[in-house]
Amino acid sequence: MTDDATLVVVDMQQVFGDPASAWFTPRFAEAEAAIAGLVPAFGDRVVFTRFSAPERPEGAWVPYYEQWPFALVPADDPIYDLVLAFRDTGHAVVTEPTFGKWGPSLREALRGSAEVVLAGVSTDCCVLSTALGAADAGVHIRVAADACAGLSDDDHRRALDAMALYAPLIEITDTAAVLDGLR
């Protein structure tokens, strides 16, 4: 792993971590614990991302939010807050109204790093979408599988298997190997 690798923590937000939410991600707490072990090891090379609804959905997002009307709230609504463990850390936060977080804001937050360790939720949606966009842009991606959670164990595994098809651009690993690579 390169010395300038950056940890990108995808969407560790209330809307996905609250068991009462329609978008609750099982195993969120397990991913949160693994991420909490990674964050200190990366120092200031950590970026958090947040999903938020667009102000005015367009195209295919219109029927999406018709299906999920509870989520069509402003970006500063508490459902889109990072979970308490990751709020107010001083790290960069990138908010996008898209599943994939790869784009100009995340590129800028990476400060030139050509290697990213991805963790977060959900493996089968926002993590997958972010990994593919970043890999297409030439960024080497390591997905810390045990620091991610999917909508089900099967969905998590299928997403990891799909990302593994992009080797060597995307590498599936775990937190122990990531931490060992930082030493």
Secondary structure, DSSP 8 states (H G I E B T S, - for coil): --TT-EEEEE--BHHHH-TTSTT--TTHHHHHHHHHHHGGGGTT-EEEEEE---SS--TTHHHHHHH-GGG-S-TTSGGGSB-GGGTT-SSEEEEESSS---SHHHHHHTTT-SEEEEEEE-IIIIIHHHHHHHHHTT-EEEEEEEEEE-SSHHHHHHHHHHHHTTTTTEEEE-HHHHHHHH-
